[in-house]
Amino acid sequence: MLRRTCRECGAEMVRKQTPDGVIIFCETCDSETPFDEVVVEPYCPDCGEKISVCSKCCKGFFCGRCNSLKSSKRIIWKPV
């Protein structure tokens, strides 16, 4: 998966709708900062195992080792 990270602070960038169109925005720096696009993979926040997108519900991630769904808000993203 491709993620945009701020060059200033390393936080993930968000897409923000403005009257002029869509911008890529860093909420931590509170501005439009330069960013890098990084390929990352999801890992379980509890056991550290690489996890996959739940293909049946598409609402979360599934960890085979823990045998449970994980919230997308808790996922640890590590660069490839």
C-alpha positions in Angstrom: 0.0 0.0 0.0 1.2 3.5 -0.8 1.3 6.1 2.0 2.2 9.8 1.8 4.5 10.9 4.7 5.5 14.5 5.6 9.2 15.3 5.0 9.1 17.7 8.0 7.7 15.5 10.8 7.1 12.0 9.3 3.4 12.0 10.0 0.9 10.6 7.4 -0.6 13.2 5.1 -4.3 13.5 4.6 -6.4 14.6 1.6 -8.4 17.7 2.3 -11.2 19.2 0.2 -10.9 23.0 -0.3 -12.9 25.4 -2.5 -9.9 25.3 -4.9 -9.9 21.5 -5.0 -8.2 18.7 -3.2 -4.9 19.3 -1.4 -2.5 17.0 0.5 -2.2 18.3 4.0 -0.1 17.5 7.1 -2.3 17.9 10.2 0.7 17.7 12.6 2.5 20.6 10.8 -0.8 22.3 10.1 0.3 23.1 6.5 0.8 21.9 3.0 4.3 20.5 3.4 6.4 18.5 0.9 5.8 14.7 1.2 7.3 11.4 0.1 5.3 8.4 -1.1 6.4 5.3 0.7 5.3 1.6 0.1 4.2 0.2 3.5 2.7 -3.1 4.8 0.3 -3.6 7.7 1.3 -5.4 10.9 -0.7 -6.5 13.9 -0.5 -4.1 16.9 -0.7 -7.0 19.4 1.7 -9.7 18.1 3.7 -7.9 15.4 2.7 -10.4 12.6 2.1 -9.2 9.1 -1.6 -9.1 8.5 -4.0 -8.9 5.5 -7.1 -7.0 4.5 -10.3 -8.9 5.5 -11.6 -9.9 2.1 -15.1 -10.9 3.3 -16.1 -7.7 5.0 -13.4 -5.2 3.8 -13.9 -3.3 7.0 -10.8 -4.2 8.8 -7.7 -6.3 8.9 -7.3 -9.9 9.9 -4.4 -11.4 11.9 -3.9 -15.1 11.3 -1.8 -15.5 14.4 -4.3 -13.8 16.8 -7.2 -15.2 14.8 -9.1 -11.9 15.1 -10.0 -8.7 13.2 -8.0 -5.6 13.9 -9.2 -2.0 13.6 -7.6 0.0 10.8 -6.9 2.7 13.4 -4.6 0.4 15.4 -2.6 -1.1 12.5 1.2 -0.5 12.5 2.5 0.4 9.1 6.1 -0.5 8.3 8.0 0.4 5.2 8.8 -2.4 2.8 
